[in-house]
Amino acid sequence: MKMRIPALAAALLLAAVPVSAESISGDISADGICSMADALLLQTWLTADPDAVLPQPDAADLSGDGKLNATDLTLLLQMLAQAPHRTVDVTDIAQLFAAVRGAEPGDVIRIAPGTYDYTPYQGAQKIDTDAAGTASAPITLTALDPDNPPVLTGSSAENGYVLHIKGAYWILDHLICKQSQKGIVLDHASHSVIRNCEICETGAEAVAIRDGSSDCTVSACSIHDTGLVTPGYGEGVYIGSAVSVKGFDYKCDRNKVLDCTFRNIAAEHVDVKEFTTGTEIARCTFFGDGMTGENYAGSFIDIAGNDCFVHHNAGFRNQNPQIVAAFEIHNQAEGWGYHAVFSHNTLYMDRAYGEPDPSRRMYVVDGWFSDFTVCDNQVDYGEGLIAAQPEHYNSDYVIFAD
């Protein structure tokens, strides 16, 4: 049944970005932080590079004249130059702890190549910090040599977190995080960015964005080999907290997972919990080989929040019988699990729809109660890609957009 697209869904489909709070001045890339990367993006766009796209052009108009030109670039560079800045290079685990715990807005902490095992350092269970940056002066933790990134590690997948960031405005860039219960955990860490990182070999989930962390971005990351100890909790990226878990701020809104690759993930590749709003998951690639089916994990993405935007992703079931739908929506709390948009996704489900178990049809979206919008999704049930048909969506409230 074709229905009129609600205003929110129409805005998502036309803009290809989620509805968000007012943008930060200078945050042209829409990652929640104003940094030199935004200046480089604006500079590239001003040279008429056809590949340059400004996700938030309004944030680039620093002169306020309604135009984007060299004046705006100059103002942006001046703003960045006035921000506090220190460069701190570290070569051992003690220096790393000191740098992250004593970080100030604008710090750039560069980690030399090598392996940094946190467990021998004063019995630590994680590399943690309460420090926070600002919109114009985020704290950056990065590789001294991006071509030879440092390895941050624990000694066991049963315990600890590799990185526990408990302040806002952090950039984690070109890091390898491995061999702990969890890889990277963001608590009270709004406007933080995890990019170009490899997060792997975790006992449970690789990345957790929780406890009031909003407007965070996970981009261009390789996430693999999760749930080595507790497969049912081995998500690739976990956003928010389940209603059954107490003591957390559930409001984790407008977070993004972009351009990431997921392999050998024991639970869902991305799990979006109830009480979250506006999550965007785009241009990711999901390989289903490692999903165990434990704790009801049966899809690439599980959504219990509202207003999610899932677009331009590719999912490969790879003959894994535990995957029974590409995407699932669940109603874990009253009023939650609604208004998602699924657009331009390509799913390789590799077996005939409805076989071998007719009661568990291989839906593109299984959200029996929900009012979700779909547009131009493609699915392969073992005989080549076809446009997803109405019967491939499990709900009486599906909105079909042209």
C-alpha positions as CSV (number, residue, x, y, z in Angstrom):
1,M,0.0,0.0,0.0
2,K,1.5,3.4,-1.0
3,M,1.1,6.1,1.5
4,R,2.0,9.8,1.7
5,I,5.5,10.3,3.1
6,P,5.5,12.1,6.5
7,A,7.5,15.3,6.7
8,L,10.4,13.8,8.6
9,A,10.8,10.9,6.2
10,A,10.7,13.2,3.2
11,A,13.3,15.4,4.7
12,L,15.6,12.5,5.3
13,L,15.2,11.1,1.8
14,L,15.8,14.5,0.1
15,A,18.7,15.6,2.2
16,A,20.3,12.2,2.8
17,V,21.2,13.4,6.3
18,P,19.4,12.9,9.6
19,V,17.4,15.7,11.2
20,S,19.7,17.1,13.8
21,A,20.2,19.9,16.3
22,E,21.5,23.3,15.1
23,S,24.9,22.8,13.6
24,I,28.1,24.0,15.2
25,S,29.7,27.0,13.5
26,G,32.4,25.7,11.3
27,D,31.4,22.0,11.5
28,I,31.0,21.7,7.8
29,S,31.6,17.9,7.8
30,A,28.7,17.4,10.2
31,D,30.8,15.2,12.6
32,G,30.0,17.4,15.6
33,I,33.4,19.1,15.8
34,C,35.0,22.1,14.1
35,S,38.5,21.2,13.1
36,M,41.1,21.6,10.4
37,A,39.4,18.9,8.5
38,D,36.5,21.3,8.0
39,A,38.8,24.0,6.6
40,L,40.4,21.5,4.2
41,L,36.9,20.4,3.0
42,L,35.8,24.0,2.4
43,Q,39.0,24.8,0.6
44,T,38.5,21.8,-1.7
45,W,34.9,22.8,-2.4
46,L,35.9,26.3,-3.2
47,T,38.3,25.0,-5.9
48,A,35.2,23.5,-7.6
49,D,36.4,19.9,-7.0
50,P,33.4,17.9,-8.3
51,D,33.9,15.2,-5.5
52,A,33.7,17.8,-2.7
53,V,30.4,17.7,-0.8
54,L,29.5,20.0,2.1
55,P,27.2,18.0,4.5
56,Q,26.4,21.2,6.4
57,P,26.9,24.2,4.2
58,D,25.2,26.6,6.6
59,A,27.9,25.9,9.1
60,A,30.5,27.2,6.6
61,D,28.9,30.7,6.2
62,L,30.9,32.3,9.0
63,S,30.5,35.8,7.5
64,G,26.7,35.4,7.6
65,D,26.2,36.9,4.1
66,G,24.5,33.8,2.7
67,K,27.4,33.0,0.4
68,L,30.4,30.7,0.6
69,N,33.7,32.1,-0.5
70,A,37.3,32.8,0.5
71,T,36.2,35.1,3.3
72,D,34.5,32.2,5.1
73,L,37.6,30.1,4.7
74,T,39.8,32.9,6.1
75,L,37.4,33.3,9.1
76,L,37.4,29.6,9.7
77,L,41.2,29.4,9.7
78,Q,41.4,32.4,12.0
79,M,38.9,30.7,14.4
80,L,41.0,27.5,14.4
81,A,44.2,29.5,14.9
82,Q,42.8,31.2,18.0
83,A,41.9,27.9,19.6
84,P,44.2,26.5,22.3
85,H,46.6,23.9,20.9
86,R,49.3,21.7,22.3
87,T,51.0,18.7,20.7
88,V,52.0,15.9,23.0
89,D,54.0,13.0,21.6
90,V,54.0,9.7,23.6
91,T,56.2,6.6,23.3
92,D,55.2,4.5,26.3
93,I,52.1,3.5,28.3
94,A,52.9,5.8,31.2
95,Q,53.1,8.8,29.0
96,L,49.9,7.8,27.3
97,F,48.0,7.6,30.6
98,A,49.4,11.0,31.6
99,A,48.5,12.6,28.3
100,V,44.9,11.5,28.1
101,R,44.1,12.0,31.8
102,G,45.7,15.5,31.7
103,A,44.4,16.5,28.3
104,E,43.2,20.1,27.8
105,P,41.0,21.5,25.0
106,G,42.9,21.6,21.7
107,D,45.5,19.0,22.7
108,V,46.8,16.7,19.9
109,I,48.2,13.6,21.5
110,R,50.2,11.6,19.0
111,I,51.1,8.0,19.8
112,A,54.3,6.6,18.3
113,P,54.2,3.2,16.5
114,G,54.3,0.2,18.8
115,T,52.1,-1.9,21.2
116,Y,50.7,-0.2,24.3
117,D,49.4,-2.8,26.8
118,Y,47.5,-1.0,29.6
119,T,47.2,-3.9,31.9
120,P,50.7,-3.8,33.5
121,Y,50.3,-0.1,34.3
122,Q,49.3,0.2,37.9
123,G,46.8,-2.6,37.5
124,A,44.7,-0.6,35.1
125,Q,41.5,-2.0,33.6
126,K,41.3,0.5,30.8
127,I,42.9,3.7,29.4
128,D,40.4,6.2,30.7
129,T,39.9,10.0,31.0
130,D,37.4,12.6,32.2
131,A,39.0,15.3,30.1
132,A,36.8,17.2,27.6
133,G,37.5,19.4,24.6
134,T,35.3,22.0,23.1
135,A,33.6,22.5,19.7
136,S,36.5,24.7,18.4
137,A,39.2,22.9,20.4
138,P,38.6,19.2,20.5
139,I,41.1,16.8,22.0
140,T,42.7,14.5,19.4
141,L,44.2,11.1,20.1
142,T,45.9,9.9,17.0
143,A,48.8,8.0,15.4
144,L,52.1,9.8,15.1
145,D,52.5,7.8,11.8
146,P,49.0,7.0,10.3
147,D,50.6,4.4,8.1
148,N,51.9,2.6,11.2
149,P,49.1,3.0,13.8
150,P,49.8,2.2,17.4
151,V,48.2,-0.9,18.9
152,L,46.3,-0.2,22.2
153,T,45.6,-3.5,23.9
154,G,44.7,-5.3,27.0
155,S,45.9,-8.8,27.8
156,S,42.5,-10.6,27.7
157,A,39.2,-10.4,25.9
158,E,37.5,-11.1,29.2
159,N,38.1,-7.8,31.0
160,G,38.5,-4.1,30.7
161,Y,38.0,-1.4,28.0
162,V,40.8,-0.3,25.7
163,L,39.6,3.3,25.7
164,H,37.0,4.8,28.0
165,I,36.3,8.4,27.1
166,K,34.1,10.3,29.6
167,G,34.2,13.8,28.2
168,A,32.9,15.5,25.1
169,Y,34.7,16.6,21.9
170,W,37.3,13.9,21.4
171,I,38.7,12.7,18.1
172,L,40.1,9.2,18.0
173,D,42.0,8.7,14.8
174,H,44.1,5.9,13.2
175,L,44.3,3.7,16.3
176,I,44.1,-0.1,16.7
177,C,42.2,-1.1,19.8
178,K,42.0,-4.8,20.7
179,Q,42.0,-7.6,23.2
180,S,39.6,-6.3,25.9
181,Q,36.0,-6.9,26.9
182,K,35.0,-3.8,25.1
183,G,37.0,-1.7,22.6
184,I,36.0,1.9,22.8
185,V,33.4,3.2,25.2
186,L,32.0,6.7,25.1
187,D,30.2,7.9,28.2
188,H,29.1,11.6,28.5
189,A,31.2,12.1,25.4
190,S,28.9,14.0,23.0
191,H,30.4,15.4,19.8
192,S,33.2,12.8,19.7
193,V,34.5,11.1,16.6
194,I,36.0,7.7,16.1
195,R,37.5,7.5,12.6
196,N,40.0,5.4,10.6
197,C,40.3,3.0,13.5
198,E,40.5,-0.8,13.7
199,I,38.6,-2.2,16.7
200,C,38.7,-6.0,17.1
201,E,39.2,-9.1,19.3
202,T,36.7,-8.0,22.0
203,G,34.9,-10.2,24.5
204,A,31.7,-8.2,24.0
205,E,31.0,-5.2,21.8
206,A,33.6,-3.3,19.9
207,V,32.2,0.3,20.3
208,A,29.6,1.5,22.9
209,I,28.1,5.0,22.6
210,R,26.1,5.4,25.8
211,D,25.3,7.4,28.9
212,G,24.1,10.6,27.3
213,S,26.6,10.6,24.4
214,S,24.9,12.4,21.4
215,D,26.1,13.7,18.1
216,C,29.0,11.2,17.9
217,T,30.4,9.7,14.7
218,V,32.0,6.4,13.9
219,S,33.5,6.6,10.4
220,A,35.7,4.6,8.1
221,C,36.5,2.0,10.8
222,S,37.2,-1.7,10.5
223,I,35.3,-3.5,13.2
224,H,35.8,-7.3,13.4
225,D,36.0,-10.3,15.7
226,T,33.7,-9.3,18.5
227,G,31.9,-11.4,21.2
228,L,34.8,-13.7,21.7
229,V,33.7,-14.3,25.3
230,T,30.0,-13.4,25.3
231,P,28.7,-13.8,21.7
232,G,25.2,-12.5,22.6
233,Y,26.7,-9.2,23.5
234,G,29.2,-9.0,20.7
235,E,27.8,-6.1,18.8
236,G,29.9,-4.1,16.4
237,V,28.5,-0.7,17.5
238,Y,26.1,-0.4,20.4
239,I,24.2,2.9,20.7
240,G,22.4,3.8,24.0
241,S,21.4,1.3,26.7
242,A,18.6,-1.2,27.1
243,V,15.7,-0.3,29.3
244,S,16.6,-3.2,31.6
245,V,20.0,-1.6,32.4
246,K,19.8,1.0,35.1
247,G,22.1,3.9,36.0
248,F,22.7,5.3,32.5
249,D,21.4,8.4,30.7
250,Y,19.4,6.7,27.9
251,K,19.3,9.8,25.7
252,C,21.9,9.2,23.0
253,D,20.7,11.1,19.9
254,R,21.9,11.9,16.4
255,N,24.8,9.4,16.4
256,K,26.2,8.2,13.1
257,V,27.9,5.1,11.8
258,L,29.3,5.8,8.4
259,D,31.5,4.0,5.9
260,C,32.5,1.2,8.2
261,T,33.2,-2.4,7.5
262,F,32.0,-5.2,9.8
263,R,33.4,-8.8,9.8
264,N,32.9,-11.7,12.1
265,I,30.5,-9.9,14.4
266,A,28.9,-12.3,16.9
267,A,25.8,-10.2,17.5
268,E,24.2,-7.4,15.5
269,H,26.6,-5.2,13.5
270,V,24.8,-2.1,14.8
271,D,22.3,-2.2,17.7
272,V,20.3,1.0,18.3
273,K,18.6,0.9,21.6
274,E,15.3,2.4,22.8
275,F,15.1,6.0,23.9
276,T,17.6,7.0,21.2
277,T,16.6,9.3,18.3
278,G,18.0,10.2,14.9
279,T,20.7,7.6,14.4
280,E,22.1,7.4,10.9
281,I,23.8,4.3,9.5
282,A,25.1,4.8,6.0
283,R,27.5,3.3,3.4
284,C,28.5,0.5,5.7
285,T,29.3,-3.1,4.6
286,F,28.1,-6.0,6.7
287,F,29.5,-9.5,6.4
288,G,27.3,-12.0,8.3
289,D,29.6,-14.9,8.6
290,G,30.3,-14.7,12.4
291,M,26.8,-14.0,13.8
292,T,25.9,-16.6,16.4
293,G,22.2,-16.0,16.9
294,E,22.6,-15.8,20.7
295,N,20.5,-13.3,22.6
296,Y,18.1,-13.1,19.6
297,A,20.8,-11.6,17.3
298,G,19.4,-12.3,13.8
299,S,20.0,-9.2,11.6
300,F,22.7,-6.8,10.5
301,I,21.0,-3.9,12.3
302,D,18.6,-4.0,15.2
303,I,16.6,-0.9,15.9
304,A,14.6,0.0,19.0
305,G,15.0,3.8,18.8
306,N,13.1,6.3,16.8
307,D,13.7,8.2,13.5
308,C,16.7,6.1,12.4
309,F,18.0,6.6,8.8
310,V,19.6,3.5,7.3
311,H,20.8,4.1,3.7
312,H,23.3,3.0,1.1
313,N,24.5,0.0,3.1
314,A,25.5,-3.4,1.7
315,G,24.8,-6.6,3.7
316,F,26.1,-10.1,2.8
317,R,24.4,-13.0,4.7
318,N,27.1,-15.4,3.4
319,Q,24.9,-18.5,4.1
320,N,24.7,-17.8,7.8
321,P,21.4,-19.4,9.0
322,Q,21.3,-17.3,12.1
323,I,20.5,-14.2,10.0
324,V,16.7,-14.3,9.4
325,A,16.2,-10.6,8.3
326,A,18.4,-7.9,7.0
327,F,17.1,-5.3,9.4
328,E,14.8,-5.7,12.5
329,I,12.8,-3.2,14.5
330,H,11.7,-4.0,18.1
331,N,9.3,-2.4,20.5
332,Q,11.3,-2.6,23.7
333,A,9.6,0.4,25.3
334,E,6.2,2.1,24.7
335,G,6.5,4.7,21.9
336,W,9.8,3.5,20.7
337,G,10.8,1.7,17.5
338,Y,9.1,4.0,15.0
339,H,9.6,6.2,12.0
340,A,12.8,4.7,10.6
341,V,13.7,5.2,6.9
342,F,15.5,2.5,4.9
343,S,16.8,3.7,1.5
344,H,19.1,2.4,-1.2
345,N,20.3,-0.6,0.7
346,T,21.6,-3.7,-1.1
347,L,21.1,-7.0,0.6
348,Y,22.5,-10.4,-0.4
349,M,20.4,-12.8,1.5
350,D,21.4,-15.8,-0.6
351,R,18.5,-18.2,-0.1
352,A,15.0,-18.3,-1.4
353,Y,12.5,-16.0,0.4
354,G,10.5,-18.0,2.9
355,E,12.7,-21.1,2.7
356,P,13.4,-23.4,4.4
357,D,11.1,-22.0,7.2
358,P,8.0,-20.2,5.9
359,S,7.4,-18.7,9.4
360,R,10.8,-16.9,9.3
361,R,10.7,-15.2,5.9
362,M,13.9,-13.4,4.9
363,Y,12.5,-9.9,5.3
364,V,14.4,-6.9,4.2
365,V,12.9,-5.1,7.2
366,D,11.1,-7.1,9.9
367,G,9.2,-4.6,12.1
368,W,5.7,-5.9,12.4
369,F,4.3,-3.1,14.5
370,S,6.2,-0.1,13.1
371,D,5.6,2.7,10.6
372,F,8.8,2.7,8.6
373,T,9.5,4.2,5.2
374,V,11.4,2.3,2.4
375,C,12.8,3.5,-0.9
376,D,14.8,1.8,-3.6
377,N,16.2,-1.2,-1.6
378,Q,17.6,-4.1,-3.6
379,V,17.7,-7.7,-2.4
380,D,19.2,-10.9,-3.7
381,Y,17.4,-14.1,-2.6
382,G,19.9,-16.3,-4.4
383,E,18.8,-15.6,-8.0
384,G,20.1,-12.1,-8.5
385,L,19.3,-8.6,-7.3
386,I,15.7,-7.4,-7.5
387,A,13.8,-4.4,-6.2
388,A,12.5,-5.2,-2.8
389,Q,8.7,-5.9,-3.0
390,P,6.0,-5.1,-0.5
391,E,6.0,-8.7,0.7
392,H,9.6,-8.4,1.7
393,Y,8.7,-5.9,4.5
394,N,6.9,-7.2,7.5
395,S,4.5,-4.5,8.7
396,D,1.0,-3.3,7.9
397,Y,2.3,0.3,8.2
398,V,5.0,0.4,5.6
399,I,5.3,3.7,3.7
400,F,6.6,3.2,0.1
401,A,8.5,6.2,-1.2
402,D,9.3,6.7,-4.9
